[in-house]
Amino acid sequence: MIALDVRGLPPPEPFEQIMLALETLIKDDVLRVLIHREPYPLYEMLRESGYRHQTTALPDGNFSIEIGRAS
């Protein structure tokens, strides 16, 4: 699992860093992103690009998103 913390970064830095990290994933890798808001535009891009994701709202108000390649 690859961890990426983009909490508090101004747009578009979180999106850009997530996209760069996705380029490094190999077949069964998972990218775990910590972010301070739910990135709705990212979800559509992930679907269109062949990725699956699972978002979890954290008690502190942040979000954890696990991203991997769709089967």
N, CA, C and O atoms as a Tripos MOL2 file, in Angstrom:
@<TRIPOS>MOLECULE
protein
  284   283    71     0     0
PROTEIN
NO_CHARGES

@<TRIPOS>ATOM
      1 N           0.8440   -1.1740    0.0000 N.3       1 MET1
      2 CA          0.0000    0.0000    0.0000 C.3       1 MET1
      3 C           0.8890    1.2370    0.0000 C.2       1 MET1
      4 O           1.8850    1.3080    0.7210 O.2       1 MET1
      5 N           0.5140    2.1950   -0.8130 N.am      2 ILE2
      6 CA          1.2170    3.4700   -0.8940 C.3       2 ILE2
      7 C           0.3540    4.5120   -0.1870 C.2       2 ILE2
      8 O          -0.8450    4.6020   -0.4550 O.2       2 ILE2
      9 N           0.9400    5.2940    0.7030 N.am      3 ALA3
     10 CA          0.1970    6.3110    1.4440 C.3       3 ALA3
     11 C           0.5420    7.6940    0.9010 C.2       3 ALA3
     12 O           1.6950    7.9950    0.5930 O.2       3 ALA3
     13 N          -0.5010    8.5310    0.7930 N.am      4 LEU4
     14 CA         -0.3340    9.8970    0.3100 C.3       4 LEU4
     15 C          -1.2120   10.8040    1.1530 C.2       4 LEU4
     16 O          -2.4240   10.5990    1.2240 O.2       4 LEU4
     17 N          -0.6240   11.7930    1.7880 N.am      5 ASP5
     18 CA         -1.3520   12.7360    2.6340 C.3       5 ASP5
     19 C          -1.3900   14.0820    1.9290 C.2       5 ASP5
     20 O          -0.3640   14.7520    1.8070 O.2       5 ASP5
     21 N          -2.5760   14.4830    1.4620 N.am      6 VAL6
     22 CA         -2.7280   15.7590    0.7650 C.3       6 VAL6
     23 C          -3.6310   16.7120    1.5560 C.2       6 VAL6
     24 O          -4.1390   17.6910    1.0080 O.2       6 VAL6
     25 N          -3.8250   16.4240    2.8280 N.am      7 ARG7
     26 CA         -4.6670   17.2780    3.6600 C.3       7 ARG7
     27 C          -4.1010   18.6930    3.7260 C.2       7 ARG7
     28 O          -2.9020   18.8940    3.9210 O.2       7 ARG7
     29 N          -4.9900   19.6640    3.5580 N.am      8 GLY8
     30 CA         -4.6210   21.0600    3.6960 C.3       8 GLY8
     31 C          -3.9790   21.6960    2.4800 C.2       8 GLY8
     32 O          -3.7370   22.9030    2.4790 O.2       8 GLY8
     33 N          -3.6950   20.9220    1.4450 N.am      9 LEU9
     34 CA         -3.1020   21.5040    0.2440 C.3       9 LEU9
     35 C          -4.1800   22.2310   -0.5640 C.2       9 LEU9
     36 O          -5.3130   21.7570   -0.6450 O.2       9 LEU9
     37 N          -3.8380   23.3790   -1.1620 N.am     10 PRO10
     38 CA         -4.8190   24.1030   -1.9640 C.3      10 PRO10
     39 C          -5.0190   23.4360   -3.3260 C.2      10 PRO10
     40 O          -4.0970   22.8130   -3.8520 O.2      10 PRO10
     41 N          -6.2230   23.5630   -3.9000 N.am     11 PRO11
     42 CA         -6.4570   23.0300   -5.2410 C.3      11 PRO11
     43 C          -5.5290   23.7300   -6.2400 C.2      11 PRO11
     44 O          -5.2460   24.9160   -6.0720 O.2      11 PRO11
     45 N          -5.0660   23.0560   -7.2340 N.am     12 PRO12
     46 CA         -5.3470   21.6770   -7.6310 C.3      12 PRO12
     47 C          -4.2930   20.6810   -7.1330 C.2      12 PRO12
     48 O          -4.2210   19.5610   -7.6370 O.2      12 PRO12
     49 N          -3.4720   21.0770   -6.1460 N.am     13 GLU13
     50 CA         -2.3760   20.2100   -5.7040 C.3      13 GLU13
     51 C          -2.8030   18.8090   -5.2760 C.2      13 GLU13
     52 O          -2.1400   17.8460   -5.6610 O.2      13 GLU13
     53 N          -3.8860   18.6420   -4.4930 N.am     14 PRO14
     54 CA         -4.2640   17.2670   -4.1290 C.3      14 PRO14
     55 C          -4.5340   16.3990   -5.3580 C.2      14 PRO14
     56 O          -4.0600   15.2660   -5.4390 O.2      14 PRO14
     57 N          -5.2950   16.9330   -6.3100 N.am     15 PHE15
     58 CA         -5.6110   16.1810   -7.5250 C.3      15 PHE15
     59 C          -4.3350   15.8380   -8.2840 C.2      15 PHE15
     60 O          -4.1540   14.7000   -8.7160 O.2      15 PHE15
     61 N          -3.4560   16.8130   -8.4450 N.am     16 GLU16
     62 CA         -2.2120   16.5820   -9.1870 C.3      16 GLU16
     63 C          -1.3420   15.5310   -8.5110 C.2      16 GLU16
     64 O          -0.7800   14.6690   -9.1860 O.2      16 GLU16
     65 N          -1.2250   15.5930   -7.1930 N.am     17 GLN17
     66 CA         -0.3980   14.6120   -6.4880 C.3      17 GLN17
     67 C          -1.0030   13.2160   -6.5540 C.2      17 GLN17
     68 O          -0.2790   12.2270   -6.6690 O.2      17 GLN17
     69 N          -2.3240   13.1340   -6.4830 N.am     18 ILE18
     70 CA         -2.9930   11.8310   -6.6030 C.3      18 ILE18
     71 C          -2.7390   11.2480   -7.9860 C.2      18 ILE18
     72 O          -2.4280   10.0640   -8.1100 O.2      18 ILE18
     73 N          -2.8680   12.0660   -9.0240 N.am     19 MET19
     74 CA         -2.6500   11.5790  -10.3850 C.3      19 MET19
     75 C          -1.2170   11.0820  -10.5760 C.2      19 MET19
     76 O          -1.0000   10.0500  -11.2110 O.2      19 MET19
     77 N          -0.2470   11.8000  -10.0370 N.am     20 LEU20
     78 CA          1.1560   11.3570  -10.1390 C.3      20 LEU20
     79 C           1.3660   10.0370   -9.4020 C.2      20 LEU20
     80 O           2.0640    9.1510   -9.8950 O.2      20 LEU20
     81 N           0.7660    9.9070   -8.2320 N.am     21 ALA21
     82 CA          0.9140    8.6700   -7.4530 C.3      21 ALA21
     83 C           0.2710    7.4880   -8.1740 C.2      21 ALA21
     84 O           0.7950    6.3750   -8.1280 O.2      21 ALA21
     85 N          -0.8540    7.7220   -8.8340 N.am     22 LEU22
     86 CA         -1.5240    6.6330   -9.5570 C.3      22 LEU22
     87 C          -0.6470    6.0760  -10.6710 C.2      22 LEU22
     88 O          -0.7180    4.8890  -10.9890 O.2      22 LEU22
     89 N           0.1720    6.9260  -11.2560 N.am     23 GLU23
     90 CA          1.0650    6.4780  -12.3290 C.3      23 GLU23
     91 C           2.0970    5.4740  -11.8300 C.2      23 GLU23
     92 O           2.6550    4.7190  -12.6270 O.2      23 GLU23
     93 N           2.3570    5.4530  -10.5360 N.am     24 THR24
     94 CA          3.3700    4.5510   -9.9870 C.3      24 THR24
     95 C           2.7940    3.1960   -9.5600 C.2      24 THR24
     96 O           3.5470    2.2730   -9.2480 O.2      24 THR24
     97 N           1.4530    3.0760   -9.5440 N.am     25 LEU25
     98 CA          0.8450    1.8220   -9.0960 C.3      25 LEU25
     99 C           1.1180    0.7010  -10.0720 C.2      25 LEU25
    100 O           1.0440    0.8800  -11.2870 O.2      25 LEU25
    101 N           1.4340   -0.4550   -9.5220 N.am     26 ILE26
    102 CA          1.4990   -1.6490  -10.3460 C.3      26 ILE26
    103 C           0.2240   -2.4540  -10.0890 C.2      26 ILE26
    104 O          -0.6210   -2.0350   -9.2990 O.2      26 ILE26
    105 N           0.0830   -3.5630  -10.7240 N.am     27 LYS27
    106 CA         -1.1710   -4.3200  -10.8040 C.3      27 LYS27
    107 C          -2.0170   -4.3500   -9.5270 C.2      27 LYS27
    108 O          -3.1700   -3.9200   -9.5580 O.2      27 LYS27
    109 N          -1.4910   -4.8360   -8.4290 N.am     28 ASP28
    110 CA         -2.3010   -5.0280   -7.2270 C.3      28 ASP28
    111 C          -2.0490   -3.9840   -6.1390 C.2      28 ASP28
    112 O          -2.5380   -4.1290   -5.0180 O.2      28 ASP28
    113 N          -1.2900   -2.9370   -6.4590 N.am     29 ASP29
    114 CA         -1.0370   -1.8810   -5.4790 C.3      29 ASP29
    115 C          -2.3190   -1.1290   -5.1400 C.2      29 ASP29
    116 O          -3.2570   -1.0690   -5.9350 O.2      29 ASP29
    117 N          -2.3330   -0.5620   -3.9500 N.am     30 VAL30
    118 CA         -3.4330    0.2960   -3.5060 C.3      30 VAL30
    119 C          -2.8250    1.6090   -3.0340 C.2      30 VAL30
    120 O          -1.8300    1.6220   -2.3100 O.2      30 VAL30
    121 N          -3.4310    2.7060   -3.4500 N.am     31 LEU31
    122 CA         -3.0370    4.0330   -3.0030 C.3      31 LEU31
    123 C          -4.0240    4.4780   -1.9390 C.2      31 LEU31
    124 O          -5.2290    4.5300   -2.1840 O.2      31 LEU31
    125 N          -3.5120    4.7980   -0.7590 N.am     32 ARG32
    126 CA         -4.3680    5.3000    0.3270 C.3      32 ARG32
    127 C          -4.1120    6.7920    0.4610 C.2      32 ARG32
    128 O          -3.0080    7.2230    0.7940 O.2      32 ARG32
    129 N          -5.1610    7.5750    0.1920 N.am     33 VAL33
    130 CA         -5.0620    9.0260    0.2190 C.3      33 VAL33
    131 C          -5.7870    9.5640    1.4490 C.2      33 VAL33
    132 O          -6.9260    9.1890    1.7240 O.2      33 VAL33
    133 N          -5.1170   10.4450    2.1820 N.am     34 LEU34
    134 CA         -5.7660   11.1920    3.2520 C.3      34 LEU34
    135 C          -5.9970   12.6010    2.7230 C.2      34 LEU34
    136 O          -5.0640   13.2530    2.2540 O.2      34 LEU34
    137 N          -7.2440   13.0720    2.8000 N.am     35 ILE35
    138 CA         -7.6030   14.3680    2.2350 C.3      35 ILE35
    139 C          -8.6230   15.0440    3.1410 C.2      35 ILE35
    140 O          -9.3910   14.3760    3.8330 O.2      35 ILE35
    141 N          -8.6250   16.3640    3.1330 N.am     36 HIS36
    142 CA         -9.4620   17.1310    4.0510 C.3      36 HIS36
    143 C         -10.8870   17.3770    3.5410 C.2      36 HIS36
    144 O         -11.7200   17.8900    4.2890 O.2      36 HIS36
    145 N         -11.1740   17.0320    2.3160 N.am     37 ARG37
    146 CA        -12.5450   17.1470    1.7950 C.3      37 ARG37
    147 C         -12.7730   16.0390    0.7780 C.2      37 ARG37
    148 O         -11.8240   15.4740    0.2340 O.2      37 ARG37
    149 N         -14.0280   15.7380    0.5300 N.am     38 GLU38
    150 CA        -14.3330   14.6710   -0.4150 C.3      38 GLU38
    151 C         -14.1550   15.1900   -1.8420 C.2      38 GLU38
    152 O         -14.8110   16.1590   -2.2260 O.2      38 GLU38
    153 N         -13.2850   14.5680   -2.6290 N.am     39 PRO39
    154 CA        -12.9510   15.0590   -3.9680 C.3      39 PRO39
    155 C         -13.8580   14.4880   -5.0600 C.2      39 PRO39
    156 O         -13.4450   13.6130   -5.8210 O.2      39 PRO39
    157 N         -15.0740   14.9780   -5.1320 N.am     40 TYR40
    158 CA        -16.0430   14.4330   -6.0840 C.3      40 TYR40
    159 C         -15.5430   14.4030   -7.5320 C.2      40 TYR40
    160 O         -15.7800   13.4040   -8.2110 O.2      40 TYR40
    161 N         -14.8650   15.4380   -8.0430 N.am     41 PRO41
    162 CA        -14.3800   15.3540   -9.4330 C.3      41 PRO41
    163 C         -13.4040   14.1920   -9.6560 C.2      41 PRO41
    164 O         -13.3340   13.6390  -10.7540 O.2      41 PRO41
    165 N         -12.6600   13.8280   -8.6240 N.am     42 LEU42
    166 CA        -11.7110   12.7230   -8.7360 C.3      42 LEU42
    167 C         -12.4230   11.4080   -9.0110 C.2      42 LEU42
    168 O         -11.9260   10.5860   -9.7800 O.2      42 LEU42
    169 N         -13.5800   11.1980   -8.3950 N.am     43 TYR43
    170 CA        -14.2820    9.9260   -8.5290 C.3      43 TYR43
    171 C         -14.6380    9.6120   -9.9810 C.2      43 TYR43
    172 O         -14.4730    8.4790  -10.4310 O.2      43 TYR43
    173 N         -15.1220   10.6040  -10.7030 N.am     44 GLU44
    174 CA        -15.4790   10.3780  -12.1080 C.3      44 GLU44
    175 C         -14.2390   10.0540  -12.9310 C.2      44 GLU44
    176 O         -14.2670    9.1550  -13.7720 O.2      44 GLU44
    177 N         -13.1520   10.7830  -12.6930 N.am     45 MET45
    178 CA        -11.9160   10.5170  -13.4140 C.3      45 MET45
    179 C         -11.4180    9.1030  -13.1360 C.2      45 MET45
    180 O         -10.9390    8.4210  -14.0430 O.2      45 MET45
    181 N         -11.5320    8.6590  -11.8770 N.am     46 LEU46
    182 CA        -11.0970    7.3050  -11.5330 C.3      46 LEU46
    183 C         -11.9050    6.2600  -12.2890 C.2      46 LEU46
    184 O         -11.3390    5.3210  -12.8490 O.2      46 LEU46
    185 N         -13.2170    6.4170  -12.3070 N.am     47 ARG47
    186 CA        -14.0760    5.4670  -13.0360 C.3      47 ARG47
    187 C         -13.7120    5.4180  -14.5150 C.2      47 ARG47
    188 O         -13.5810    4.3430  -15.0990 O.2      47 ARG47
    189 N         -13.5520    6.5910  -15.1090 N.am     48 GLU48
    190 CA        -13.2400    6.6710  -16.5410 C.3      48 GLU48
    191 C         -11.8710    6.0870  -16.8670 C.2      48 GLU48
    192 O         -11.6390    5.6330  -17.9880 O.2      48 GLU48
    193 N         -10.9720    6.0980  -15.9010 N.am     49 SER49
    194 CA         -9.6020    5.6370  -16.1350 C.3      49 SER49
    195 C          -9.3550    4.2000  -15.6780 C.2      49 SER49
    196 O          -8.2230    3.7210  -15.7390 O.2      49 SER49
    197 N         -10.4000    3.5100  -15.2220 N.am     50 GLY50
    198 CA        -10.2440    2.1090  -14.8630 C.3      50 GLY50
    199 C          -9.7740    1.8540  -13.4460 C.2      50 GLY50
    200 O          -9.1280    0.8400  -13.1790 O.2      50 GLY50
    201 N         -10.0900    2.7630  -12.5310 N.am     51 TYR51
    202 CA         -9.7440    2.5780  -11.1260 C.3      51 TYR51
    203 C         -11.0060    2.3800  -10.2920 C.2      51 TYR51
    204 O         -12.0840    2.8590  -10.6440 O.2      51 TYR51
    205 N         -10.8510    1.6740   -9.1980 N.am     52 ARG52
    206 CA        -11.9310    1.5410   -8.2160 C.3      52 ARG52
    207 C         -11.5040    2.3240   -6.9880 C.2      52 ARG52
    208 O         -10.3130    2.5460   -6.7690 O.2      52 ARG52
    209 N         -12.4770    2.7420   -6.1860 N.am     53 HIS53
    210 CA        -12.1230    3.4880   -4.9760 C.3      53 HIS53
    211 C         -13.1230    3.2010   -3.8720 C.2      53 HIS53
    212 O         -14.2770    2.8530   -4.1250 O.2      53 HIS53
    213 N         -12.6570    3.3530   -2.6540 N.am     54 GLN54
    214 CA        -13.4890    3.2130   -1.4580 C.3      54 GLN54
    215 C         -13.1530    4.4030   -0.5700 C.2      54 GLN54
    216 O         -11.9990    4.6070   -0.1940 O.2      54 GLN54
    217 N         -14.1790    5.1850   -0.2400 N.am     55 THR55
    218 CA        -13.9790    6.3750    0.5850 C.3      55 THR55
    219 C         -14.5520    6.1400    1.9700 C.2      55 THR55
    220 O         -15.6580    5.6190    2.1180 O.2      55 THR55
    221 N         -13.7890    6.5280    2.9860 N.am     56 THR56
    222 CA        -14.2270    6.4200    4.3710 C.3      56 THR56
    223 C         -14.1140    7.7910    5.0230 C.2      56 THR56
    224 O         -13.0520    8.4130    5.0070 O.2      56 THR56
    225 N         -15.2310    8.2610    5.6020 N.am     57 ALA57
    226 CA        -15.1970    9.5030    6.3760 C.3      57 ALA57
    227 C         -14.5720    9.1910    7.7310 C.2      57 ALA57
    228 O         -14.9880    8.2560    8.4140 O.2      57 ALA57
    229 N         -13.5830    9.9700    8.1100 N.am     58 LEU58
    230 CA        -12.8790    9.7610    9.3720 C.3      58 LEU58
    231 C         -13.5010   10.6210   10.4770 C.2      58 LEU58
    232 O         -14.0880   11.6620   10.1840 O.2      58 LEU58
    233 N         -13.3830   10.2080   11.7240 N.am     59 PRO59
    234 CA        -13.9830   10.9520   12.8320 C.3      59 PRO59
    235 C         -13.5160   12.4100   12.9380 C.2      59 PRO59
    236 O         -14.2420   13.2610   13.4510 O.2      59 PRO59
    237 N         -12.3060   12.6920   12.4530 N.am     60 ASP60
    238 CA        -11.7760   14.0550   12.5480 C.3      60 ASP60
    239 C         -12.2400   14.9670   11.4140 C.2      60 ASP60
    240 O         -11.8060   16.1160   11.3300 O.2      60 ASP60
    241 N         -13.1260   14.4630   10.5340 N.am     61 GLY61
    242 CA        -13.6370   15.2680    9.4280 C.3      61 GLY61
    243 C         -12.8710   15.0990    8.1350 C.2      61 GLY61
    244 O         -13.2950   15.6160    7.1010 O.2      61 GLY61
    245 N         -11.7580   14.3920    8.1620 N.am     62 ASN62
    246 CA        -11.0020   14.1030    6.9410 C.3      62 ASN62
    247 C         -11.5670   12.8600    6.2710 C.2      62 ASN62
    248 O         -12.4960   12.2310    6.7780 O.2      62 ASN62
    249 N         -10.9910   12.5160    5.1230 N.am     63 PHE63
    250 CA        -11.4270   11.3430    4.3750 C.3      63 PHE63
    251 C         -10.2210   10.4850    4.0300 C.2      63 PHE63
    252 O          -9.1280   10.9930    3.7770 O.2      63 PHE63
    253 N         -10.4380    9.1760    4.0260 N.am     64 SER64
    254 CA         -9.4510    8.2060    3.5680 C.3      64 SER64
    255 C         -10.0200    7.5530    2.3230 C.2      64 SER64
    256 O         -11.1400    7.0430    2.3300 O.2      64 SER64
    257 N          -9.2310    7.5760    1.2510 N.am     65 ILE65
    258 CA         -9.6810    6.9940   -0.0140 C.3      65 ILE65
    259 C          -8.6590    5.9420   -0.4350 C.2      65 ILE65
    260 O          -7.4760    6.2400   -0.6000 O.2      65 ILE65
    261 N          -9.1300    4.7180   -0.6050 N.am     66 GLU66
    262 CA         -8.2650    3.6480   -1.1100 C.3      66 GLU66
    263 C          -8.5780    3.4540   -2.5830 C.2      66 GLU66
    264 O          -9.7260    3.2310   -2.9660 O.2      66 GLU66
    265 N          -7.5380    3.5430   -3.4040 N.am     67 ILE67
    266 CA         -7.6870    3.4850   -4.8600 C.3      67 ILE67
    267 C          -6.8300    2.3580   -5.4020 C.2      67 ILE67
    268 O          -5.6690    2.2050   -5.0230 O.2      67 ILE67
    269 N          -7.4160    1.5700   -6.2930 N.am     68 GLY68
    270 CA         -6.6880    0.5000   -6.9630 C.3      68 GLY68
    271 C          -7.2040    0.3300   -8.3750 C.2      68 GLY68
    272 O          -8.2200    0.9140   -8.7520 O.2      68 GLY68
    273 N          -6.5190   -0.4500   -9.1280 N.am     69 ARG69
    274 CA         -6.9830   -0.7200  -10.5060 C.3      69 ARG69
    275 C          -8.2100   -1.6180  -10.4580 C.2      69 ARG69
    276 O          -8.2760   -2.5650   -9.6730 O.2      69 ARG69
    277 N          -9.1730   -1.3080  -11.3040 N.am     70 ALA70
    278 CA        -10.3780   -2.1440  -11.3860 C.3      70 ALA70
    279 C          -9.9910   -3.4990  -11.9800 C.2      70 ALA70
    280 O          -9.0910   -3.5840  -12.8160 O.2      70 ALA70
    281 N         -10.6570   -4.5250  -11.5550 N.am     71 SER71
    282 CA        -10.3500   -5.8910  -12.0360 C.3      71 SER71
    283 C         -10.7900   -6.0880  -13.4620 C.2      71 SER71
    284 O         -10.6100   -7.1700  -14.0200 O.2      71 SER71
@<TRIPOS>BOND
     1     1     2 1
     2     2     3 1
     3     3     4 2
     4     3     5 am
     5     5     6 1
     6     6     7 1
     7     7     8 2
     8     7     9 am
     9     9    10 1
    10    10    11 1
    11    11    12 2
    12    11    13 am
    13    13    14 1
    14    14    15 1
    15    15    16 2
    16    15    17 am
    17    17    18 1
    18    18    19 1
    19    19    20 2
    20    19    21 am
    21    21    22 1
    22    22    23 1
    23    23    24 2
    24    23    25 am
    25    25    26 1
    26    26    27 1
    27    27    28 2
    28    27    29 am
    29    29    30 1
    30    30    31 1
    31    31    32 2
    32    31    33 am
    33    33    34 1
    34    34    35 1
    35    35    36 2
    36    35    37 am
    37    37    38 1
    38    38    39 1
    39    39    40 2
    40    39    41 am
    41    41    42 1
    42    42    43 1
    43    43    44 2
    44    43    45 am
    45    45    46 1
    46    46    47 1
    47    47    48 2
    48    47    49 am
    49    49    50 1
    50    50    51 1
    51    51    52 2
    52    51    53 am
    53    53    54 1
    54    54    55 1
    55    55    56 2
    56    55    57 am
    57    57    58 1
    58    58    59 1
    59    59    60 2
    60    59    61 am
    61    61    62 1
    62    62    63 1
    63    63    64 2
    64    63    65 am
    65    65    66 1
    66    66    67 1
    67    67    68 2
    68    67    69 am
    69    69    70 1
    70    70    71 1
    71    71    72 2
    72    71    73 am
    73    73    74 1
    74    74    75 1
    75    75    76 2
    76    75    77 am
    77    77    78 1
    78    78    79 1
    79    79    80 2
    80    79    81 am
    81    81    82 1
    82    82    83 1
    83    83    84 2
    84    83    85 am
    85    85    86 1
    86    86    87 1
    87    87    88 2
    88    87    89 am
    89    89    90 1
    90    90    91 1
    91    91    92 2
    92    91    93 am
    93    93    94 1
    94    94    95 1
    95    95    96 2
    96    95    97 am
    97    97    98 1
    98    98    99 1
    99    99   100 2
   100    99   101 am
   101   101   102 1
   102   102   103 1
   103   103   104 2
   104   103   105 am
   105   105   106 1
   106   106   107 1
   107   107   108 2
   108   107   109 am
   109   109   110 1
   110   110   111 1
   111   111   112 2
   112   111   113 am
   113   113   114 1
   114   114   115 1
   115   115   116 2
   116   115   117 am
   117   117   118 1
   118   118   119 1
   119   119   120 2
   120   119   121 am
   121   121   122 1
   122   122   123 1
   123   123   124 2
   124   123   125 am
   125   125   126 1
   126   126   127 1
   127   127   128 2
   128   127   129 am
   129   129   130 1
   130   130   131 1
   131   131   132 2
   132   131   133 am
   133   133   134 1
   134   134   135 1
   135   135   136 2
   136   135   137 am
   137   137   138 1
   138   138   139 1
   139   139   140 2
   140   139   141 am
   141   141   142 1
   142   142   143 1
   143   143   144 2
   144   143   145 am
   145   145   146 1
   146   146   147 1
   147   147   148 2
   148   147   149 am
   149   149   150 1
   150   150   151 1
   151   151   152 2
   152   151   153 am
   153   153   154 1
   154   154   155 1
   155   155   156 2
   156   155   157 am
   157   157   158 1
   158   158   159 1
   159   159   160 2
   160   159   161 am
   161   161   162 1
   162   162   163 1
   163   163   164 2
   164   163   165 am
   165   165   166 1
   166   166   167 1
   167   167   168 2
   168   167   169 am
   169   169   170 1
   170   170   171 1
   171   171   172 2
   172   171   173 am
   173   173   174 1
   174   174   175 1
   175   175   176 2
   176   175   177 am
   177   177   178 1
   178   178   179 1
   179   179   180 2
   180   179   181 am
   181   181   182 1
   182   182   183 1
   183   183   184 2
   184   183   185 am
   185   185   186 1
   186   186   187 1
   187   187   188 2
   188   187   189 am
   189   189   190 1
   190   190   191 1
   191   191   192 2
   192   191   193 am
   193   193   194 1
   194   194   195 1
   195   195   196 2
   196   195   197 am
   197   197   198 1
   198   198   199 1
   199   199   200 2
   200   199   201 am
   201   201   202 1
   202   202   203 1
   203   203   204 2
   204   203   205 am
   205   205   206 1
   206   206   207 1
   207   207   208 2
   208   207   209 am
   209   209   210 1
   210   210   211 1
   211   211   212 2
   212   211   213 am
   213   213   214 1
   214   214   215 1
   215   215   216 2
   216   215   217 am
   217   217   218 1
   218   218   219 1
   219   219   220 2
   220   219   221 am
   221   221   222 1
   222   222   223 1
   223   223   224 2
   224   223   225 am
   225   225   226 1
   226   226   227 1
   227   227   228 2
   228   227   229 am
   229   229   230 1
   230   230   231 1
   231   231   232 2
   232   231   233 am
   233   233   234 1
   234   234   235 1
   235   235   236 2
   236   235   237 am
   237   237   238 1
   238   238   239 1
   239   239   240 2
   240   239   241 am
   241   241   242 1
   242   242   243 1
   243   243   244 2
   244   243   245 am
   245   245   246 1
   246   246   247 1
   247   247   248 2
   248   247   249 am
   249   249   250 1
   250   250   251 1
   251   251   252 2
   252   251   253 am
   253   253   254 1
   254   254   255 1
   255   255   256 2
   256   255   257 am
   257   257   258 1
   258   258   259 1
   259   259   260 2
   260   259   261 am
   261   261   262 1
   262   262   263 1
   263   263   264 2
   264   263   265 am
   265   265   266 1
   266   266   267 1
   267   267   268 2
   268   267   269 am
   269   269   270 1
   270   270   271 1
   271   271   272 2
   272   271   273 am
   273   273   274 1
   274   274   275 1
   275   275   276 2
   276   275   277 am
   277   277   278 1
   278   278   279 1
   279   279   280 2
   280   279   281 am
   281   281   282 1
   282   282   283 1
   283   283   284 2
@<TRIPOS>SUBSTRUCTURE
     1 MET1         2 RESIDUE 1 A MET
     2 ILE2         6 RESIDUE 1 A ILE
     3 ALA3        10 RESIDUE 1 A ALA
     4 LEU4        14 RESIDUE 1 A LEU
     5 ASP5        18 RESIDUE 1 A ASP
     6 VAL6        22 RESIDUE 1 A VAL
     7 ARG7        26 RESIDUE 1 A ARG
     8 GLY8        30 RESIDUE 1 A GLY
     9 LEU9        34 RESIDUE 1 A LEU
    10 PRO10       38 RESIDUE 1 A PRO
    11 PRO11       42 RESIDUE 1 A PRO
    12 PRO12       46 RESIDUE 1 A PRO
    13 GLU13       50 RESIDUE 1 A GLU
    14 PRO14       54 RESIDUE 1 A PRO
    15 PHE15       58 RESIDUE 1 A PHE
    16 GLU16       62 RESIDUE 1 A GLU
    17 GLN17       66 RESIDUE 1 A GLN
    18 ILE18       70 RESIDUE 1 A ILE
    19 MET19       74 RESIDUE 1 A MET
    20 LEU20       78 RESIDUE 1 A LEU
    21 ALA21       82 RESIDUE 1 A ALA
    22 LEU22       86 RESIDUE 1 A LEU
    23 GLU23       90 RESIDUE 1 A GLU
    24 THR24       94 RESIDUE 1 A THR
    25 LEU25       98 RESIDUE 1 A LEU
    26 ILE26      102 RESIDUE 1 A ILE
    27 LYS27      106 RESIDUE 1 A LYS
    28 ASP28      110 RESIDUE 1 A ASP
    29 ASP29      114 RESIDUE 1 A ASP
    30 VAL30      118 RESIDUE 1 A VAL
    31 LEU31      122 RESIDUE 1 A LEU
    32 ARG32      126 RESIDUE 1 A ARG
    33 VAL33      130 RESIDUE 1 A VAL
    34 LEU34      134 RESIDUE 1 A LEU
    35 ILE35      138 RESIDUE 1 A ILE
    36 HIS36      142 RESIDUE 1 A HIS
    37 ARG37      146 RESIDUE 1 A ARG
    38 GLU38      150 RESIDUE 1 A GLU
    39 PRO39      154 RESIDUE 1 A PRO
    40 TYR40      158 RESIDUE 1 A TYR
    41 PRO41      162 RESIDUE 1 A PRO
    42 LEU42      166 RESIDUE 1 A LEU
    43 TYR43      170 RESIDUE 1 A TYR
    44 GLU44      174 RESIDUE 1 A GLU
    45 MET45      178 RESIDUE 1 A MET
    46 LEU46      182 RESIDUE 1 A LEU
    47 ARG47      186 RESIDUE 1 A ARG
    48 GLU48      190 RESIDUE 1 A GLU
    49 SER49      194 RESIDUE 1 A SER
    50 GLY50      198 RESIDUE 1 A GLY
    51 TYR51      202 RESIDUE 1 A TYR
    52 ARG52      206 RESIDUE 1 A ARG
    53 HIS53      210 RESIDUE 1 A HIS
    54 GLN54      214 RESIDUE 1 A GLN
    55 THR55      218 RESIDUE 1 A THR
    56 THR56      222 RESIDUE 1 A THR
    57 ALA57      226 RESIDUE 1 A ALA
    58 LEU58      230 RESIDUE 1 A LEU
    59 PRO59      234 RESIDUE 1 A PRO
    60 ASP60      238 RESIDUE 1 A ASP
    61 GLY61      242 RESIDUE 1 A GLY
    62 ASN62      246 RESIDUE 1 A ASN
    63 PHE63      250 RESIDUE 1 A PHE
    64 SER64      254 RESIDUE 1 A SER
    65 ILE65      258 RESIDUE 1 A ILE
    66 GLU66      262 RESIDUE 1 A GLU
    67 ILE67      266 RESIDUE 1 A ILE
    68 GLY68      270 RESIDUE 1 A GLY
    69 ARG69      274 RESIDUE 1 A ARG
    70 ALA70      278 RESIDUE 1 A ALA
    71 SER71      282 RESIDUE 1 A SER
